[in-house]
Amino acid sequence: MAHRLRKAFYARSPTPISYRIQQLKNLIRFLDECENELIAACQHYYGGGHSKHFFGRLWIIKKDAYEMINNLEAWMKPDRKPQAFPLNVLWSASVEPHPLGVVAIIAPWNFPLGLLLRPLVGAIGAGNAVMLKPSEITDKVARVLHEKLLKYLDPEMIGIVCGGVAECTALMKQKLDFVLYTGGGPVGKIIMSACSKQLTPCALELGGKNPVIIDDDCDLDTSLKRILMGRFDSNAGQICVSPEYIFLSASKQKEAIQIIRKHLLQFYGSDGNTEDAESYFNIVNSRHFQRIEKLRNYYLQSKPDQIAIGGANDKQFGPDKVNPKTRHLPPMVLCDVDFNNDKIMEDEVFGPILSIIPMRGSFAEWKEDALKYIRSKDKPLACYIFSRNPSSPSIQSLKNRIAAGTICINEVVMFMILKDLPFGGVGESGMGSYNGVYSFRLFSQQKAVAICSHGREALLKSRYPKPGKVSAEEAAKQRRSLEAMFEKPTSRLTQIAKYSAAVGVIVGAVYYYKKYMRS
């Protein structure tokens, strides 16, 4: 398949903007006409209501496609690079985006549509041939894509590879020009290792345990309401940017637990019936269900006092609400969590469990400890901070010193819908980023183009060798001419003087024109 796509790419690249826009419009038409089939396939794994799946899985793809269509002409234009005198007499320079070639997009199971088709928008916009690898875990979604997508998109430039480990391994042995992988760190290392054997560049969108820091001055009720939406109501915690654990002052932990229960009951009713809630999803398969259930049972059996919500006697969210047949797990909230020693802190949970880490003293006293804790773990994909005063020195200090893919203040998860912001990790949470123009750039080579005048040879005569030795006077002259091209920093006073002189010239020219030319 890679050979076929490469042959088509070489024959047709660079594809015109009209072709790329039409492909993007066809992708939107695919999402519109196959909406029911796609959402039904997702509901097979996650349950939930149609509208929740539409917003979380299809709407954002269409948003990206429309943004690409509206901006593609501007993004494809060469970026002119003015040169200093005397180079500008001879040279013109620009950076031009060019397609990379045959690229592969390998998607995970938690967002089997968005994390496959959102990058596809960027790859199509950049003019590439694309090999899509949907997750085998959500195979019903992969089946709809395999059967329907290429009826809308150009099959000579787009290919779909279905299957599991064997098929993905075979894919990585193909000659590819770029690979985007979204998923867990262990597989990410395998992908990167496979890419290194052929010197194929790659981007990795991984995950991690995303922390939340709550300042003492914030509105605790609003803050926790937003955090709960991001943790439990966004794919039941099965999202790479989900908030995993909260730092807050120990004096506020009891109040926080009361607020959390209040909001959960407001979300899911007085009986806590999350299984019938259209916005609360199930766990994707039995293996992941058993993994999370094992962690829940550890606390139910060994540390029941740490379960603030979801304990054995909890009528709304207790173990009685667990349904293995539908892979349904109710929310669980842990309190008094020890950052260094609690089992919940060992790995990314990727499920509906939220941890509270109480910190001694006031926010001003423990914020540095929270920073040390965060730095002791892998760099997260997202870090969340809640404060009434985001511009305060303490919040700005945390923002500047925490290494994370995104710092989001006073909200969680929803930053994903913002335009013109790159989405990606750092360190262990990934490399490379996409979203909007960053998707276009991710799948483009920024090609340097330099054009020198074919004439004006007299200006270049000093660079050619001459017989004999160069005199000291001539060497000094050459040195002065080269150093004159340095773009040296100028003081604010010099900048003001230059600006004033330019304004003076313009004013003088206008005065001369009015007084002499008109008369």
N, C-alpha and C positions, 0 to 999 in steps of 0.2 A: 504493500500500500504506500509506503514512504517513497518508493521509487516512482510509482505512478503520480503521486502528488508533486514530486520534485520535477518530473518531466513537464507537467502542466504549468508549474510555477515558472520554470525557465522559458516556456513558450509564451506566457502571457504577462509576465511581470515587467515593469510595474503596471498593475491593473489601474484603469482610469477611475477617477473619483465617482463617476456615475455608476460604475459597476459595484463599487464598494457600498455606496449608499443604497443601491437596489438590494444587495444582499442583506443589509441591515433591516430594510423595510420587510423583506421576506421573513427574517427572523421574528420580527414583531407580529407578522401575520400568522406564523407558526404558533406563537404563544397565544394569540387570540383564538385561532380556530381549533387548537388542541388543548385549550385550557382545562376542560373537564377531564380529559384523559390524563393529563399530567397531574392534576390535583388528586384525582382518584388513586393514582399510583402512589403518590406521597402519603395519602391517608391510609393506605394499606399498612404502612410502617408506623405512622405517628398518630393516627386518629385525627381528632380536631376538626374544626369547621372549615368550609370552603373559603370564606372571606379571609380568615387568618392565614391560610396557605397562600392565597393570592397575594396578600400584602408582603408576606415574608419570603415568598419564593419567586413569584412572577413579576410583580410590580417593579421591583428594583432592577430586573433585567431590562424591562421596557424603558425605564428611566434612563439607564445607561445607553441604550440604543438610540433613543431620541437625542440625548446629549451629543453622542458621536455624530449623528447625522447633521445636527445644527452647527457643529464646530469643525467638522473634518476639513473643510476647505482651508480654514485658517491654520489648522494644525499641520497641514501638509505643505504650507508655504515655506520656502527656504528662509532661514534666519540670517540676515545679512550681518556681517561682522566688519564694521568700519575700521580702517587701518590708519595709523599715524603717518604724517608726512615724513619722508618722501615716499613711503611704501604705497600710499594711496594713489600715487601717480601711475604706478605700474600694476598694482594688484587689486583684484576684487576677491573677497572671501565670503563664504557662507557655509552654514551647516544645513544639510538637507536630510530629512527623514526618509529612510529607505527600508523596505520590508526585509526581515531577517531571512526568510526562506520557508522551510518546512518546520513548523513548530508543533509541539505536543502540549496538551493541557490535560493533566491528570487530576480528577476531582474526587473528593471524599463523599461519604454517605450522609453526613448530617445536613448538608444543603446540596442535594444531588443535582439541582437545576442551576441555582445561582452561582455556585462555585465552579461550574463548567461553562455556562453560557455568558456570564458577565465577562470573564476573560476573553471568550470568543469574540465579543463585541470589539475589544481592543485589537485582537489579532486580525479580524476582518478589516477594520478601519485602517490598520497599518499595511494591509495588502498581502498578507501571508497566506500560504497553504497551511491547513490546520488538521492535525490528528487529535480527535477527542477520545478520551478514555474515561467513561463514567464508572462510578463505583459498582462493583459486583454485589455489594451488600444490599444496595437498593436496586436489585436487578429488574424489578417491574418498571421502574423509572427508565433504566437503561434500555429496556425493550421498546418503550414508546419512542424514545429518542432514535433508536436504531431503525425503527419501522417508519417513522414519520419525518424526521428532521431533514433528511436529504431529498425529500420531495419538495422542499422549500428552498434549500440552499444548493449551491453548485457542487455536485458530487465529484467534479474533477479537481476541486480545490479544497474540499472538506471530506474527511474520512472519520469513521467511528469505529473504535476497537472495543468490543465487549469481552468480558471474561474476568478472570481472577489473576492470581500471582503469575501463572505461566504466561498469559497473554501480555501482562504488563512487563515481564522480563524480556519477552520477545520484542516488545515495542522499544525498550531501552537499548536494544542491540542495533536498532536501525540508525542510519545516518540522519541525525536531526540537527537543526540549527539553533534550537532553543527549547527548553522544557520548563513548564510551570507546574509545580506540584503543590497541592494543598492537602494537608493531613497531619499525621503525628510525626514526632521527631525521629523515632527509630526507623520508620520507612523513609523519612526524608534523608537520613544518612545513606541509606541504600541507593536512593535515586541520585544523590549527589556523587556517590562513588561511581555509579554506572556512567554518569555524565563525564566524569573526569577521565575515563578511559578513552573517550573520543574527543576530549576537550570541548564538549558541548556546554555552553553557558546555561545556567538554570536560575530560576527564582523559586524560593521555598516559602510557602505560607503555612506556618506551623501553629503552635498553640502555647499553652502554659497556664500557670495559676495566676489569674488576674486579681490584683489586690484593690481594696477600697479603703480610703482614708477619710474619716469623718471628723471634721473640725468641731470643737465644742460650740462654736457660735452659730452653726447651721440650723436650719429648720429640720429637726430630726424626723418629723412625720413625713414631710415631702421627700426628703432624701431616701428614707427607707422604702417608701412607696415606689420610687423610681428604680431602686436597686432590686426590689422583688419582681418588678416587671421584667427586668433584664435577666434575672436568674431563673425564675420559674415559668414565666409566661413567654419566654423566647426559646422555643424548642425544648422546654424542660431542662435547660442547662446544657443542652447538646449544641453548643455554639462556641467557637474559639475565643470570642471576646466577652464571654459571660463573666460577671463578677463572681469570684470564688470565695473570698474571705474578707472580713471587715475589721479594720483597726478602729476602735473608739474607746473613749475614756471608760474605765471600769464603773465609774459612778453612773453612767448612762446605760449600762447593759440591761438592767431590769426594765427600764422604760422602753428601750429598743425592742425587747421581746414582746412586750404588750402591744406596741405599735405594729409589729410584724404580724401578730395573730389577728389584730383588728383588720388589717388590710387584706390578709389572705381570706378572711371570712367575707369581706366586701367583694373580693374578686370571684370567689367560688361558692358563695352561699353559706348560710348559717350551719349547714351540715358538712361543709368542706368537701363537697362532691366534685373533686377535680376530674374524675374519670368521665363525667358527662359534660364537662366544660369544653366549649368549642375552641378556646384559646390555650388549653393545657394539653400538651402532647404526651404520647407514650414513648417508651424507649425503643430504639430502632430494631433490635433483634434480641434473641434469648441470651446470647453470649454477653452482650453489654448489660442486659437486665440482671443477669446473675452476678456480674462483676460489681454493680452498684448495690445490689441487694446484700451481697456479702459484706460490703462496707457498712451498710445500715445495721445489719445484724451484729456486727462487731460492737457497735455502740449500744444497741439494744441489750445485749447480753453482758458486755464487760464494763461499759461506762454509761449506764442509763441516766445518771445524774447530769450528764452533759447535754442531754437532749432537751432542748427548750421547747421545740415543736416537733411532733411526730413520734413521741414516746409511746410506750406500751399502753398507757391509760388515756391516750389522746383520742377522744371520740371523733374529732373532725379529721385528723391527719395521721392517725396511728396505723399500726401494722394491718389492722382489719381492712384498710382501704387499698392494700396492695392486691393487684390482680395479675398473677403470672400468665394467664391466658392471653390477656391483651398487652402484657408487658408494661402495666401501669404502676408507677411509683408516686405516692403523694409527696408533697414537700417535707423536707426535714431541715431543722435549724439546730445547729450545735452551738453551745455557749461555753465559756471558760476554756477555749481551745488554747493549748500550749503550742506556740509556733514551732518550736524546735523538736518536740517530742510526740505530738499527737499524730496518730496514724493518718488522719484525714489530710495532713499537710505533706505527705510523702509524694503523692502524684496528683496530676490533674484529675479531678473527679469526673467532669463531663457528664453531669447528671444533676437532678434536683436536690442537692444538699448544699446548704449555705452555712459557713462557719463564722463565728464572732470571736475575735481575739481581744479581750479586755486589757487595756493598758493603764498602768498606775499613774496617778496624778492627772494634771491638765494636759490639753493638747500641746501647749508650749513645752511641757516637760518631756513628753514621750515621742514627739514627732521625729526626733533624730533616731530614736530606737527603731521606729517603724521603717525609716529609711535603711538602717542597717539590716533589718530583717529582709526587706525586699531585695537588697543587693546580695544577700547570701543565697538567694535562689536564682534559677535561670531567669533571664530577662523576659518579662511578660509581653504578650501581644498588646495588652491595654492596661492602663492604670487609671483608676478613678479617684477623684478628690472632690469632697463636698465641703463648701464653705460659703458663707454670706459675702465674703470679701475676697474674690479670686485674685485681686491685684495686690493683696497684702504681701509684705516681704516674706513671711513664713510660707505662704502658699506658692509664691513665685520661686522661692528657694527649692521647695520640693519638686516643682515642675521642671526646674532646670537640672536637678541632680538625679532624678529617677530615670533610668534607661528603660524605655518601653517603646513599642511600636507607635502607640498613640497615648497621649495624656488627655483625658476627657474630664472636664470639671462640671460638677452639678448635673450630670446625666450619665447613663450607661447605655452601651450598645447602639443607641440611636444615631451616634455620630456617623454610622455607616452610610446613612442616606445623604450626607452632605456632599455637595459638589466641590471639585477642585481641591480635595484633600487626598493625599496618597494613603492607601491602606496597605499595611505590611508590617512585618516584624523586624526585630533587631536581635543579633546574637542567636540564642537558642530558639527564639520564636520566629525566626525566618530571615530571609534576605530578598530584596526586591519589593516593589509595591505597584499597585494598580488602582484604578478608579478614575474615570473621566480621562483627562489628558494624560495621566500617568499610565493608563492602560495602553494608550496609543504609543507612548514613549517606550514602555516595557517591551513591546513587540516590534520596535523600530531600531535600526542602526542609525545613529547620528553621524552621517557621513560628512566629513570635511571636504569641501570643494574649493580649490584655490586656482585662480585664473590670472596669468601674467600677460601683460601686453606683448604682442608679437613684434612690435616696433619699439621706438624710443630707446634704441640700443645705446645711445650716447650717455644715458643716465646710468648705465651699468658698466661703463668702460673701466671704472676704478677697481672692479672686482676681479678682472682678468689678470693672470700673471704677466710679468714683464721680465726681460732678461736682466741679470745683475741684481745688486742689492737695493733694497728700498731705503731711501735716505731718511734720516731722522725727522726732517721737516715734513716729508710726505706721510710717514707713519703717524706723526702727531695729527696731521690733517685728517687722515682716515679715522683715527680714534675719536676726534672731536665730532666728525659727522655721524659716527655710529652712536656715540653717547647722546647726541642731540635727539635721537629717536626714543630715548627713555621717557616713559610717561611718569614723570616725577610727581610725588604728592605736593599739593599746593595748600597754603594756609587759607583759613577762612577769609582773611583780609584780602589776599590775592584774588580769591574767587569773587568777592564783592567788587573789587576794582575792575576785573574783567567784565563782569555783568554791567557795571555802571558805564564802562567804555562802550559796550555794545549798545546799551540804551541810548547813550549820547549820540552815537553814529546814526541810529534810526531816527531820533528826534531831529538831528541836524538835516538829514536827508528830506524828511517831511517838510521842515521849515524852508529849505532851499526850493523844493518843488512848488510850494504854495506861493512863495514870494517871487520867484523868477520864471519858472516854467509856465505858470498860468498867465502871467502878465505878458 
